Amino acid sequence: MDYPAFFDEAPSIFVRDPLADFLGAAEGGLIEYRYIDAVRLAGHSCPTVAGAWLTARAALRALYPDEPAERGGVAVRMPAPVDAGVTGVISQVLTLVTGAAAENGFHGIGGQFVRQGLLDFTNASGTGAIRFTRTDTGAAVTVELDLSSVAPAPQVRALMGAAMHPDATAEQRKAFGIAWQDRVRRLLLEHADDPAVLRVTRLD
């Protein structure tokens, strides 16, 4: 798979998955997720996918400041129904990183490693903030993503129109793709820890 070089420069996310450890899939359960993993899952790279990636990273860093986050140990409450806007896409990326799943998730083994029911869409707050809660301690944070300060390049709309035309050339499609990914690059490399983009609130 040939992809933009900045994908490999984006911040990775380290987690410890007790299920992976138990089943011998990863030594000590330690797993490193990279942005390219989210791209492969979604099938594309866009500000929504990148924003979901950074949202997961921000939440887990806040909940587990001194150790890798426990994958499968965090409940996620989405602020909107699963079929609203890009909620579904965001939730898939969050499931990849946190392990939290809805009713289709893993049932567990002997009452352990349960992932089912950790992802909730039923109590939508409508605020835009996603709530993350540790299942062991009850510690919780919300993360709200605001992309307004990371604007797309001015020419993106015109390039998209040209690229979508039935007679678009390979050069026109490539030019659009480069311009589109530039916003993703800036988000991942320049704003990964920007509090104006990722608003993390601790809930006591």
TORFITOR-786854 format. One line per 4 residues: for each residue z, x, y of N, C-alpha, C. Coordinates in nm, 3 decimals. Layout:
! residues N
Z/X/Y/Z/X/Y/Z/X/Y; ...
***
This chain:
! residues 204
0.000/0.086/-0.120/0.000/0.000/0.000/0.000/0.089/0.124; -0.101/0.073/0.206/-0.111/0.150/0.330/-0.056/0.064/0.443; 0.044/0.114/0.513/0.109/0.034/0.617/0.146/0.122/0.735; 0.178/0.061/0.850/0.213/0.141/0.969/0.328/0.236/0.943
0.317/0.357/0.994/0.417/0.461/0.969/0.555/0.422/1.018; 0.563/0.339/1.121/0.696/0.308/1.177/0.780/0.225/1.082; 0.717/0.162/0.982/0.796/0.088/0.883/0.901/0.180/0.821; 0.862/0.305/0.794/0.954/0.400/0.731/1.058/0.455/0.828
1.034/0.437/0.957/1.128/0.484/1.058/1.233/0.377/1.093; 1.207/0.254/1.053/1.301/0.145/1.084/1.433/0.169/1.013; 1.544/0.119/1.070/1.674/0.140/1.006/1.679/0.076/0.868; 1.737/0.150/0.771/1.756/0.092/0.638/1.893/0.026/0.631
1.912/-0.047/0.522/2.038/-0.119/0.501/2.091/-0.080/0.363; 2.214/-0.025/0.360/2.277/0.013/0.235/2.378/-0.094/0.193; 2.371/-0.134/0.068/2.467/-0.232/0.016/2.516/-0.185/-0.121; 2.624/-0.246/-0.163/2.674/-0.224/-0.299/2.672/-0.358/-0.370
2.599/-0.365/-0.479/2.584/-0.490/-0.553/2.658/-0.478/-0.686; 2.773/-0.545/-0.702/2.848/-0.536/-0.826/2.768/-0.582/-0.948; 2.680/-0.678/-0.929/2.598/-0.726/-1.041/2.501/-0.618/-1.086; 2.439/-0.549/-0.990/2.348/-0.440/-1.025/2.423/-0.330/-1.099
2.547/-0.303/-1.058/2.630/-0.203/-1.125/2.663/-0.249/-1.266; 2.706/-0.374/-1.281/2.746/-0.428/-1.410/2.631/-0.425/-1.510; 2.512/-0.456/-1.464/2.396/-0.463/-1.553/2.323/-0.330/-1.566; 2.376/-0.226/-1.502/2.316/-0.094/-1.515/2.188/-0.076/-1.439
2.167/-0.158/-1.337/2.042/-0.151/-1.261/2.047/-0.048/-1.149; 2.168/-0.016/-1.101/2.183/0.081/-0.993/2.318/0.150/-1.008; 2.319/0.281/-1.008/2.442/0.357/-1.025/2.543/0.321/-0.917; 2.659/0.272/-0.959/2.761/0.230/-0.864/2.723/0.106/-0.787
2.610/0.045/-0.822/2.564/-0.074/-0.752/2.505/-0.045/-0.615; 2.486/0.083/-0.581/2.439/0.119/-0.448/2.288/0.101/-0.438; 2.246/0.027/-0.337/2.105/-0.003/-0.316/2.071/0.021/-0.169; 1.959/0.087/-0.146/1.908/0.103/-0.011/1.788/0.012/0.006
1.798/-0.082/0.100/1.685/-0.167/0.134/1.617/-0.110/0.258; 1.484/-0.115/0.257/1.407/-0.066/0.370/1.322/-0.180/0.425; 1.278/-0.166/0.549/1.202/-0.273/0.612/1.079/-0.310/0.530; 1.018/-0.213/0.466/0.899/-0.242/0.385/0.932/-0.341/0.274
1.056/-0.343/0.228/1.096/-0.440/0.125/1.088/-0.582/0.179; 1.130/-0.600/0.304/1.121/-0.732/0.366/0.976/-0.771/0.389; 0.893/-0.673/0.425/0.750/-0.700/0.445/0.686/-0.743/0.314; 0.718/-0.674/0.208/0.663/-0.711/0.077/0.707/-0.850/0.036
0.832/-0.881/0.063/0.882/-1.015/0.030/0.809/-1.123/0.108; 0.799/-1.104/0.240/0.737/-1.205/0.325/0.585/-1.204/0.316; 0.528/-1.090/0.279/0.384/-1.077/0.274/0.322/-1.041/0.407; 0.406/-1.016/0.507/0.355/-0.979/0.639/0.469/-0.920/0.722
0.432/-0.861/0.835/0.530/-0.807/0.929/0.509/-0.873/1.064; 0.616/-0.928/1.118/0.609/-0.996/1.246/0.747/-0.989/1.312; 0.760/-1.032/1.436/0.891/-1.029/1.502/0.997/-1.112/1.429; 0.956/-1.219/1.364/1.052/-1.301/1.289/1.110/-1.224/1.172
1.023/-1.160/1.094/1.069/-1.081/0.979/1.154/-0.964/1.026; 1.108/-0.894/1.129/1.185/-0.781/1.183/1.317/-0.828/1.240; 1.316/-0.942/1.310/1.438/-0.996/1.366/1.538/-1.035/1.259; 1.490/-1.095/1.151/1.578/-1.130/1.039/1.638/-1.005/0.977
1.556/-0.901/0.964/1.603/-0.773/0.910/1.717/-0.717/0.995; 1.696/-0.713/1.124/1.799/-0.658/1.214/1.921/-0.749/1.221; 1.901/-0.879/1.207/2.014/-0.973/1.205/2.103/-0.945/1.086; 2.043/-0.928/0.969/2.121/-0.896/0.849/2.195/-0.765/0.866
2.127/-0.666/0.920/2.190/-0.535/0.941/2.308/-0.545/1.036; 2.290/-0.615/1.147/2.397/-0.627/1.245/2.519/-0.699/1.186; 2.494/-0.806/1.112/2.604/-0.883/1.054/2.682/-0.800/0.952; 2.612/-0.731/0.865/2.680/-0.654/0.760/2.754/-0.535/0.817
2.698/-0.473/0.920/2.769/-0.362/0.986/2.897/-0.411/1.052; 2.894/-0.531/1.107/3.014/-0.586/1.171/3.120/-0.626/1.069; 3.076/-0.678/0.956/3.170/-0.724/0.853/3.224/-0.611/0.767; 3.145/-0.506/0.751/3.185/-0.392/0.668/3.165/-0.264/0.749
3.249/-0.240/0.849/3.227/-0.125/0.939/3.245/0.011/0.874; 3.322/0.018/0.765/3.357/0.148/0.708/3.307/0.169/0.567; 3.222/0.080/0.517/3.176/0.090/0.378/3.048/0.010/0.362; 2.973/0.036/0.256/2.854/-0.046/0.232/2.894/-0.192/0.212
2.815/-0.283/0.263/2.842/-0.425/0.245/2.830/-0.462/0.098; 2.904/-0.562/0.058/2.895/-0.610/-0.080/2.787/-0.717/-0.089; 2.679/-0.684/-0.157/2.574/-0.782/-0.178/2.625/-0.888/-0.276; 2.614/-1.014/-0.238/2.671/-1.121/-0.317/2.810/-1.159/-0.272
2.862/-1.088/-0.172/2.996/-1.115/-0.122/2.998/-1.175/0.015; 2.883/-1.226/0.061/2.873/-1.283/0.195/2.805/-1.419/0.188; 2.869/-1.518/0.250/2.808/-1.650/0.262/2.734/-1.658/0.395; 2.618/-1.723/0.394/2.534/-1.732/0.513/2.510/-1.878/0.546
2.538/-1.914/0.671/2.512/-2.050/0.717/2.404/-2.046/0.824; 2.291/-2.108/0.792/2.180/-2.111/0.885/2.203/-2.219/0.991; 2.146/-2.200/1.111/2.171/-2.294/1.220/2.075/-2.413/1.224; 1.983/-2.418/1.127/1.883/-2.525/1.128/1.845/-2.557/0.983
1.787/-2.674/0.959/1.741/-2.709/0.824/1.636/-2.610/0.773; 1.624/-2.601/0.642/1.537/-2.501/0.581/1.391/-2.517/0.622; 1.350/-2.641/0.652/1.210/-2.663/0.685/1.184/-2.663/0.836; 1.280/-2.622/0.914/1.264/-2.620/1.060/1.212/-2.485/1.105
1.096/-2.485/1.173/1.042/-2.362/1.230/1.033/-2.248/1.130; 1.089/-2.134/1.168/1.083/-2.015/1.082/1.213/-1.993/1.004; 1.296/-2.097/0.996/1.424/-2.085/0.927/1.407/-2.037/0.783; 1.307/-2.092/0.715/1.284/-2.054/0.576/1.249/-1.907/0.561
1.164/-1.857/0.647/1.125/-1.715/0.642/1.247/-1.626/0.667; 1.324/-1.660/0.768/1.444/-1.582/0.799/1.541/-1.581/0.683; 1.563/-1.698/0.624/1.659/-1.708/0.515/1.617/-1.626/0.393; 1.487/-1.615/0.368/1.441/-1.535/0.255/1.473/-1.387/0.275
1.457/-1.339/0.396/1.492/-1.200/0.425/1.643/-1.179/0.411; 1.720/-1.276/0.458/1.866/-1.265/0.447/1.910/-1.268/0.302; 1.843/-1.348/0.220/1.875/-1.351/0.077/1.845/-1.216/0.013; 1.733/-1.156/0.049/1.699/-1.024/-0.005/1.812/-0.925/0.017
1.864/-0.921/0.139/1.963/-0.820/0.175/2.104/-0.858/0.129; 2.144/-0.982/0.150/2.283/-1.022/0.123/2.304/-1.077/-0.017; 2.197/-1.123/-0.081/2.211/-1.187/-0.212/2.246/-1.334/-0.203; 2.283/-1.382/-0.084/2.322/-1.522/-0.068/2.203/-1.613/-0.096
2.223/-1.712/-0.184/2.115/-1.802/-0.222/2.164/-1.946/-0.217; 2.068/-2.036/-0.207/2.101/-2.180/-0.205/2.117/-2.229/-0.348; 2.080/-2.353/-0.375/2.103/-2.409/-0.508/2.018/-2.343/-0.616; 1.916/-2.267/-0.576/1.831/-2.200/-0.674/1.879/-2.060/-0.708
1.998/-2.023/-0.663/2.048/-1.887/-0.684/2.111/-1.866/-0.820; 2.147/-1.741/-0.845/2.205/-1.700/-0.973/2.340/-1.769/-0.995; 2.360/-1.823/-1.116/2.482/-1.897/-1.148/2.600/-1.806/-1.181; 2.572/-1.679/-1.208/2.681/-1.587/-1.240/2.698/-1.565/-1.388
2.791/-1.477/-1.420/2.825/-1.445/-1.559/2.975/-1.458/-1.574; 3.018/-1.554/-1.654/3.161/-1.573/-1.674/3.237/-1.598/-1.546; 3.173/-1.667/-1.452/3.239/-1.698/-1.325/3.232/-1.586/-1.223; 3.171/-1.475/-1.258/3.156/-1.364/-1.164/3.010/-1.351/-1.119
2.991/-1.284/-1.008/2.857/-1.251/-0.956/2.777/-1.375/-0.916; 2.844/-1.482/-0.882/2.775/-1.606/-0.845/2.709/-1.590/-0.708; 2.580/-1.621/-0.700/2.506/-1.617/-0.574/2.468/-1.758/-0.528; 2.465/-1.849/-0.622/2.428/-1.987/-0.590/2.527/-2.049/-0.492
2.475/-2.118/-0.391/2.561/-2.187/-0.296/2.614/-2.102/-0.183; 2.573/-1.975/-0.177/2.619/-1.890/-0.068/2.532/-1.902/0.057; 2.416/-1.967/0.043/2.327/-1.989/0.156/2.324/-2.137/0.188; 2.363/-2.172/0.309/2.386/-2.312/0.345/2.299/-2.352/0.463
2.229/-2.464/0.447/2.148/-2.520/0.556/2.202/-2.656/0.602; 2.307/-2.702/0.538/2.349/-2.842/0.556/2.431/-2.865/0.681; 2.493/-2.761/0.734/2.577/-2.779/0.853/2.514/-2.710/0.973; 2.390/-2.745/0.998/2.317/-2.680/1.106/2.387/-2.701/1.240
2.409/-2.590/1.311/2.482/-2.597/1.438/2.390/-2.627/1.555; 2.263/-2.591/1.540/2.169/-2.611/1.649/2.183/-2.509/1.760; 2.271/-2.410/1.743/2.294/-2.311/1.848/2.199/-2.192/1.839; 2.139/-2.173/1.723/2.053/-2.057/1.702/2.127/-1.941/1.639
2.259/-1.947/1.632/2.339/-1.838/1.575/2.355/-1.859/1.424; 2.339/-1.752/1.349/2.359/-1.754/1.204/2.499/-1.702/1.175; 2.570/-1.772/1.090/2.707/-1.734/1.057/2.712/-1.661/0.923; 2.783/-1.548/0.921/2.802/-1.468/0.800/2.951/-1.458/0.773
2.993/-1.490/0.651/3.135/-1.491/0.617/3.161/-1.413/0.489; 3.252/-1.318/0.493/3.292/-1.247/0.371/3.368/-1.343/0.280; 3.330/-1.347/0.154/3.399/-1.438/0.062/3.532/-1.384/0.016; 3.558/-1.255/0.033/3.686/-1.199/-0.012/3.794/-1.210/0.094
3.761/-1.186/0.219/3.862/-1.185/0.325/3.852/-1.303/0.420; 3.737/-1.370/0.421/3.716/-1.480/0.515/3.673/-1.434/0.653; 3.663/-1.303/0.673/3.616/-1.253/0.802/3.474/-1.303/0.828; 3.447/-1.341/0.952/3.317/-1.401/0.983/3.265/-1.354/1.117
3.132/-1.349/1.126/3.064/-1.320/1.252/2.945/-1.413/1.265; 2.901/-1.433/1.387/2.773/-1.498/1.408/2.680/-1.397/1.474; 2.552/-1.412/1.445/2.451/-1.326/1.507/2.343/-1.417/1.562; 2.311/-1.399/1.689/2.204/-1.475/1.753/2.098/-1.377/1.802
1.975/-1.403/1.764/1.863/-1.316/1.801/1.793/-1.370/1.923; 1.771/-1.282/2.021/1.701/-1.320/2.144/1.591/-1.217/2.170; 1.466/-1.256/2.146/1.353/-1.165/2.158/1.290/-1.166/2.297; 1.349/-1.237/2.391/1.286/-1.253/2.522/1.268/-1.121/2.596
1.353/-1.025/2.570/1.342/-0.896/2.641/1.245/-0.800/2.572; 1.192/-0.840/2.456/1.095/-0.758/2.385/0.964/-0.836/2.382; 0.897/-0.834/2.493/0.778/-0.918/2.509/0.657/-0.859/2.436; 0.567/-0.945/2.390/0.443/-0.895/2.331/0.355/-0.830/2.436
0.263/-0.746/2.391/0.167/-0.685/2.484/0.085/-0.795/2.551; 0.052/-0.779/2.680/-0.019/-0.884/2.753/-0.151/-0.926/2.689; -0.216/-0.834/2.618/-0.347/-0.863/2.563/-0.344/-0.927/2.425; -0.224/-0.951/2.370/-0.215/-1.000/2.233/-0.284/-1.135/2.216
-0.261/-1.227/2.307/-0.320/-1.360/2.293/-0.472/-1.353/2.289; -0.530/-1.276/2.380/-0.676/-1.264/2.383/-0.727/-1.195/2.257; -0.657/-1.093/2.213/-0.698/-1.023/2.091/-0.688/-1.113/1.969; -0.584/-1.197/1.966/-0.571/-1.290/1.854/-0.688/-1.389/1.851
-0.722/-1.442/1.968/-0.834/-1.536/1.975/-0.963/-1.473/1.925; -0.987/-1.348/1.966/-1.108/-1.279/1.922/-1.105/-1.251/1.772; -0.986/-1.211/1.722/-0.974/-1.177/1.579/-0.988/-1.299/1.489; -0.951/-1.417/1.539/-0.958/-1.538/1.458/-1.097/-1.602/1.461
-1.182/-1.555/1.547/-1.317/-1.612/1.556/-1.394/-1.581/1.427; -1.472/-1.676/1.377/-1.546/-1.653/1.253/-1.637/-1.529/1.256; -1.682/-1.492/1.374/-1.771/-1.377/1.386/-1.698/-1.250/1.429; -1.567/-1.250/1.416/-1.490/-1.132/1.458/-1.530/-1.009/1.377
-1.533/-0.897/1.444/-1.566/-0.770/1.377/-1.439/-0.707/1.319; -1.459/-0.612/1.231/-1.345/-0.540/1.174/-1.266/-0.470/1.283; -1.335/-0.421/1.384/-1.269/-0.351/1.495/-1.182/-0.447/1.575; -1.230/-0.568/1.596/-1.151/-0.668/1.670/-1.027/-0.708/1.592
-1.041/-0.726/1.463/-0.924/-0.761/1.380/-0.823/-0.647/1.379; -0.873/-0.525/1.370/-0.782/-0.410/1.368/-0.709/-0.396/1.501; -0.783/-0.418/1.611/-0.720/-0.407/1.743/-0.608/-0.509/1.759; -0.630/-0.630/1.709/-0.524/-0.730/1.716/-0.404/-0.687/1.633
-0.429/-0.641/1.511/-0.318/-0.601/1.424/-0.233/-0.491/1.486; -0.298/-0.394/1.548/-0.225/-0.284/1.612/-0.139/-0.336/1.727; -0.197/-0.424/1.808/-0.122/-0.480/1.921/-0.006/-0.566/1.873; -0.030/-0.642/1.766/0.074/-0.729/1.711/0.191/-0.647/1.658
0.161/-0.542/1.585/0.267/-0.461/1.526/0.341/-0.377/1.630; 0.282/-0.359/1.747/0.351/-0.281/1.850/0.482/-0.347/1.891; 0.482/-0.478/1.900/0.606/-0.548/1.936/0.710/-0.532/1.825; 0.665/-0.540/1.702/0.755/-0.520/1.588/0.813/-0.380/1.592
0.728/-0.282/1.619/0.774/-0.143/1.626/0.881/-0.126/1.733; 0.857/-0.181/1.851/0.954/-0.167/1.960/1.086/-0.235/1.924; 1.076/-0.350/1.860/1.197/-0.422/1.820/1.280/-0.339/1.722; 1.214/-0.284/1.621/1.286/-0.211/1.516/1.336/-0.075/1.560
1.258/-0.005/1.641/1.292/0.133/1.676/1.366/0.147/1.808; 1.345/0.054/1.899/1.406/0.068/2.031/1.519/-0.033/2.057; 1.526/-0.138/1.978/1.624/-0.245/2.007/1.711/-0.282/1.888; 1.715/-0.197/1.785/1.792/-0.230/1.665/1.941/-0.248/1.695
1.991/-0.179/1.799/2.133/-0.188/1.835/2.152/-0.242/1.976; 2.054/-0.316/2.023/2.057/-0.369/2.159/2.135/-0.501/2.163; 2.250/-0.504/2.230/2.330/-0.627/2.233/2.263/-0.741/2.309; 2.160/-0.710/2.387/2.087/-0.817/2.455/1.992/-0.886/2.359
1.957/-0.819/2.251/1.866/-0.875/2.150/1.944/-0.935/2.034; 2.049/-0.865/1.992/2.132/-0.909/1.880/2.274/-0.934/1.931; 2.307/-1.060/1.948/2.438/-1.097/2.000/2.532/-1.128/1.885; 2.621/-1.031/1.860/2.716/-1.043/1.750/2.850/-1.091/1.805
2.902/-1.198/1.746/3.031/-1.253/1.787/3.125/-1.258/1.668; 3.240/-1.197/1.680/3.340/-1.203/1.574/3.417/-1.332/1.584; 3.442/-1.395/1.471/3.515/-1.520/1.465/3.651/-1.493/1.402; 3.756/-1.509/1.479/3.893/-1.481/1.430/3.962/-1.610/1.386
***
